[in-house]
Amino acid sequence: MKAKTIFGRYSEVANGVFTAHSLFLLRLAIGVQFLMSGFSKLGDWTAAGYLSGATGPFANWFQSMAGSGFVDALNVWGLTLIGLALIFGLFVRPASFFGAIMMLLYYFAQFEQNIAHGFIDNHIILILVFCVFLAGGIGHIYGVDGLLARHIRKPGFIHRLLIG
């Protein structure tokens, strides 16, 4: 008898349609949150105040980046592009990877504030959600990733890496 995997056991008891729709709505909600956050920073916004007040183990490194136009642009465009990727379900895996990195950086930039009520805060929750998005083909649920995957005859490593 073949051993069952964790996902095999989960799929036996889970409502697949409900799970798919829930993951789609979660992807959409986080995408809108990131997109709106990116849009709100377009213009003359700077991360200098946030970075100069950095605390925790990497405070000096974050403070050294305060006032950098490059860091400001990375933040604005990172939020915007991750948001768009999640909304459209296009390249969800790379977007989730960079979203998790961004949340990890946010977590450590204001470390003392983020751990004031325990080590788990919204940044850690989003990192875990992005890990779920990385593990599964979440972009295939009402997303462009699924459309692209149908038109690829023989998916290679790069295809699986980008679209699942």
C-alpha positions in Angstrom: 0.0 0.0 0.0 1.3 3.4 -1.0 2.0 5.8 1.9 -0.1 8.9 1.9 1.5 12.3 1.9 0.4 15.1 4.2 -1.3 16.8 1.2 -3.0 13.6 0.3 -4.5 13.3 3.7 -5.5 16.9 3.7 -7.2 16.6 0.3 -9.3 13.7 1.5 -10.9 15.7 4.3 -10.8 19.3 2.9 -13.5 20.8 0.7 -11.4 21.5 -2.4 -13.7 24.2 -3.8 -14.0 26.1 -0.6 -10.2 25.9 -0.1 -9.5 27.1 -3.6 -11.9 30.0 -3.2 -10.5 30.9 0.2 -6.9 30.9 -1.1 -8.0 33.0 -4.1 -9.7 35.6 -1.8 -6.7 35.6 0.5 -4.3 36.2 -2.5 -6.6 38.9 -3.7 -6.9 40.7 -0.4 -3.2 40.7 0.3 -2.6 41.8 -3.3 -4.9 44.8 -2.9 -3.3 45.6 0.5 0.2 45.6 -1.1 -1.0 47.6 -4.2 -2.7 50.3 -2.1 0.3 50.5 0.1 2.6 50.9 -2.9 0.3 53.5 -4.5 0.1 55.5 -1.3 3.9 55.9 -1.4 4.2 57.1 -5.0 5.5 60.6 -5.3 7.9 62.2 -2.8 7.5 59.6 -0.1 10.6 58.4 1.7 11.4 55.6 4.1 14.0 57.8 5.9 11.9 58.3 9.0 11.1 54.6 9.3 14.6 53.5 8.7 16.3 56.1 10.9 14.2 54.9 13.9 15.1 51.3 13.3 15.7 49.1 16.4 16.9 45.6 17.1 19.8 43.5 16.0 20.2 45.1 12.5 19.4 48.7 13.5 22.7 50.1 12.3 22.3 48.5 8.9 18.7 49.8 8.5 19.7 53.3 9.7 22.5 53.4 7.1 19.9 53.0 4.4 17.8 56.0 5.6 17.4 58.7 2.9 18.5 56.4 0.0 16.4 57.0 -3.1 17.2 53.5 -4.3 15.8 51.9 -1.1 12.7 54.2 -1.4 12.1 53.1 -5.0 12.6 49.4 -4.1 10.0 49.7 -1.4 7.4 51.5 -3.5 7.8 49.4 -6.6 8.2 46.2 -4.6 4.9 46.7 -2.9 3.2 47.8 -6.1 4.5 44.9 -8.2 3.9 42.3 -5.6 0.3 43.6 -5.2 -0.3 43.5 -9.0 1.2 40.0 -9.2 -1.0 38.7 -6.5 -4.2 40.4 -7.9 -3.7 39.0 -11.4 -2.2 35.7 -10.3 0.9 36.3 -12.4 4.2 35.0 -11.2 2.8 34.4 -7.7 5.7 32.3 -6.6 8.4 34.9 -7.2 6.1 37.7 -5.8 5.5 35.6 -2.7 9.2 35.0 -2.2 10.0 38.7 -2.4 6.9 39.5 -0.3 8.2 37.2 2.4 11.7 38.9 2.2 10.1 42.3 2.4 8.0 41.4 5.5 11.1 39.9 7.1 12.9 43.2 6.5 10.0 45.2 7.9 9.9 42.9 10.9 13.6 43.4 11.8 13.6 47.1 10.9 11.3 47.9 13.9 12.1 44.8 15.8 11.5 46.1 19.4 8.1 47.5 18.4 7.1 44.4 16.5 7.9 42.0 19.4 6.3 44.3 22.1 3.3 41.8 22.4 5.2 38.6 21.5 7.3 37.4 18.6 4.4 36.8 16.3 2.9 39.9 14.6 1.3 40.7 11.3 4.7 40.5 9.5 5.2 36.9 10.6 1.7 36.0 9.6 2.2 37.4 6.1 5.5 35.5 5.8 3.7 32.3 6.6 0.9 33.1 4.1 3.6 33.8 1.5 5.1 30.4 2.3 1.7 28.8 1.6 1.6 30.7 -1.7 5.1 29.5 -2.5 4.2 25.9 -1.8 1.1 25.7 -4.0 0.0 26.8 -7.4 -2.1 29.6 -5.9 -1.7 31.7 -9.1 -3.6 28.9 -11.0 -6.8 29.7 -9.1 -8.4 32.4 -11.3 -5.0 33.7 -12.3 -2.8 34.2 -15.3 -0.4 31.5 -14.0 -3.0 28.9 -14.7 -3.6 30.2 -18.2 0.1 30.3 -19.0 0.6 26.8 -17.6 -2.1 25.4 -20.0 -0.1 26.6 -23.0 3.3 25.2 -22.0 3.8 21.8 -23.6 6.7 20.6 -21.5 7.2 22.7 -18.4 10.8 23.0 -17.3 12.4 24.1 -14.1 12.1 27.8 -14.9 8.4 27.4 -15.7 7.7 25.6 -12.4 9.7 28.2 -10.5 7.8 31.1 -12.0 4.2 29.8 -12.4 4.0 26.6 -10.4 
